[in-house]
């Protein structure tokens, strides 16, 4: 199973809102689940946090927003 960071659109009382999640894919590359809570970044060093942020930015620039209901 693979994963990446994706922006996920959530339904809200006053319209949609967006959060960053780790999204997981099945063997066919179809998104099947995501982290329940939005992602926060931390690490053992400043560089580790920076590297994670770079990875997340690269992932969201290459992928489309996904709807929570589709996971």
N, C-alpha and C positions, 0 to 999 in steps of 0.2 A: 504494500500500500504506500502510495506517495502522498505528499502534501505540499502546500505552498500557502503563502499569505494572500488573502483576497479581501477586498472590500465587500461587505455584506449589507444589503439593504433590508432593514427591519420594518415591519408595519408598526405604526405608532398611533396613539390616540388622536394626534393632531397632524398626521401625515407620516411619511417615511423618515427614518433616520439611518445613518450609516456608521458602521464600526469595522475595525480590522480584526479578522479572525484567521486562525489556521484552518484551512479546508483540506479534507482528506478525500482521496480518489480510490475507486476500485481498480481492478486489473485492466479494465477497458478504458480507463482514464476519465470516467464519469465522476463528478463530485457527489459524494454520498453522505458526508457529515462534516461538522465543524465544531470547534471548541465552543462550549456553551457561553463562556464569558469572552469579551473582547480581549485582545492581546495587549499586554504591557511589556515593556522592555527593561531588562536588568541583566547583570552579568558580574563576573568576577573582576572585570577591568573596564576601563573606559573604552578601550579598543573593541572589546567583545560586544558592548552595547552598540557602538558605531557600526560594526560589521553586521549585526542583526538588523539595524535600521536600513543599511544599504540593501540587504537581501530583501527586506519587506518592500522597499520602494521599487526595486527591480521587478518583483513579482506583481505588484499592483499596476505597474505601467504596462506590463505584458498581458494582463488579463482583464476581462470585463467584470463589472459589478455583478454579483450573484444575489438572488433573492433568498432570504432565510427559508421561505416556504418550499424552495426547491431542494433543500438539503435533507 
